[in-house]
Amino acid sequence: MFLSRTSTLAPWLPRLEATWDAECHNATEIWRRLHGEGFCSCLRATTEWATRRRRSEQTDGGASGRVPATRTIARAMLAGRDLLARADAVMVAAVEASVAALVAARDLVERFHHLPAPARPKRCRR
C-alpha cells in the first residue's frame, strides 16, 4: 500500500515556484532566501526539488527512455495534481491514457481515503 504523505516543501511550493520563475535556479540560494523567511526544511530537500524541476524542464520532459518504477507511478498517481512537477504530470497523463484499470484503482483508493473511520468501542472500567 502506498500512502501519499505531505512534504515539508508543500506549504512553500508557491514561494519556491516564484523564486524559480524569478530566474534563481541555484538550490542553495533558493534555500537561503526561504530560510530567511522561516523555511524550516533542510537544504537537501530544496536541492532535490530543484533537480526534479530542472529535469522536468528538459526538452524531453526528463524522460530518458526508461519506464518509471512502479512505486514512482503509484506515488505520482496518488499525489495531488497541483503538487506534481511537469514531468510527473506528463507521466500520470500517459499512464491514465493507456491503462484504464489503474485509473479505476486510483479512484477506489481515493474513495477509500474519504471513508469515515469506524468508532472505537468504549471500554468498561472495572
C-alpha positions in Angstrom: 0.0 0.0 0.0 1.4 3.4 -1.0 0.5 6.3 1.2 0.9 9.8 -0.2 2.5 11.9 2.5 2.7 15.6 2.8 6.1 17.0 2.0 7.8 19.6 4.2 8.0 21.7 1.0 4.2 21.6 0.3 3.4 24.9 2.2 6.3 26.6 0.4 5.7 25.4 -3.1 4.2 28.7 -4.3 7.2 30.6 -3.0 9.7 28.0 -4.4 8.0 28.3 -7.8 8.0 32.1 -7.7 11.7 32.2 -6.8 12.5 29.7 -9.6 10.4 31.8 -12.0 12.4 34.9 -11.0 15.4 33.2 -12.6 17.0 31.9 -9.4 17.9 28.3 -10.3 20.5 27.8 -7.6 19.1 25.5 -4.9 21.4 26.8 -2.2 20.4 30.4 -3.0 16.7 29.5 -3.0 17.2 27.7 0.4 19.0 30.7 1.8 16.2 33.1 0.7 13.4 30.9 2.1 15.3 30.1 5.2 15.5 33.8 6.0 11.7 33.9 5.7 11.2 31.0 8.2 11.5 27.9 6.0 12.4 25.0 8.2 13.2 22.3 5.7 16.8 21.2 5.0 19.0 22.1 2.1 18.8 18.6 0.7 15.0 18.8 0.2 15.4 22.1 -1.7 18.2 20.6 -3.8 16.2 17.6 -4.7 13.2 19.8 -5.6 15.4 21.9 -7.8 16.9 18.8 -9.5 13.4 17.5 -10.2 12.4 20.9 -11.5 15.4 21.1 -13.8 14.7 17.6 -15.2 11.1 18.5 -15.8 12.2 21.5 -17.9 14.4 19.5 -20.2 13.3 19.2 -23.8 12.3 15.5 -23.4 10.4 16.3 -20.2 13.0 14.5 -18.1 12.3 11.2 -19.7 15.4 9.3 -20.8 13.6 6.4 -22.4 13.2 4.5 -19.1 9.9 3.3 -17.7 9.4 4.7 -14.2 9.4 2.4 -11.3 6.0 1.0 -10.2 6.4 2.8 -6.8 7.1 6.1 -8.6 4.0 5.7 -10.8 1.8 4.8 -7.8 3.0 7.8 -5.7 2.5 10.2 -8.6 -1.0 8.9 -9.3 -2.0 9.3 -5.6 -0.4 12.7 -5.2 -2.4 15.9 -5.5 -2.4 17.2 -9.1 -1.2 20.6 -8.1 1.8 19.2 -6.3 3.2 17.3 -9.3 6.2 18.5 -11.3 5.6 18.9 -15.0 7.4 15.6 -15.9 5.3 13.7 -13.3 2.1 15.2 -14.6 3.0 14.2 -18.1 3.8 10.7 -16.9 0.5 10.4 -15.0 -1.4 11.6 -18.1 0.3 9.0 -20.2 -0.5 6.2 -17.7 -4.1 7.3 -17.4 -4.5 7.4 -21.2 -3.0 3.9 -21.7 -4.1 1.9 -18.5 -7.7 2.5 -17.6 -7.6 -0.2 -14.8 -5.1 2.0 -12.9 -7.4 5.0 -13.1 -10.2 2.9 -11.7 -7.9 1.6 -8.9 -6.8 5.1 -8.1 -10.4 6.3 -7.9 -11.2 3.4 -5.5 -8.2 4.4 -3.3 -9.4 8.0 -3.2 -12.9 6.9 -2.2 -11.4 4.6 0.5 -9.4 7.5 1.9 -12.6 9.5 2.3 -14.5 6.9 4.2 -15.2 7.8 7.8 -13.1 5.8 10.4 -15.1 3.3 12.5 -15.9 4.4 16.0 -13.8 2.7 18.7 -15.7 0.6 21.2 -15.8 2.2 24.7 -14.0 0.2 27.4 -15.8 -0.6 30.6 -14.0 0.4 33.8 -13.6 -2.3 36.4 
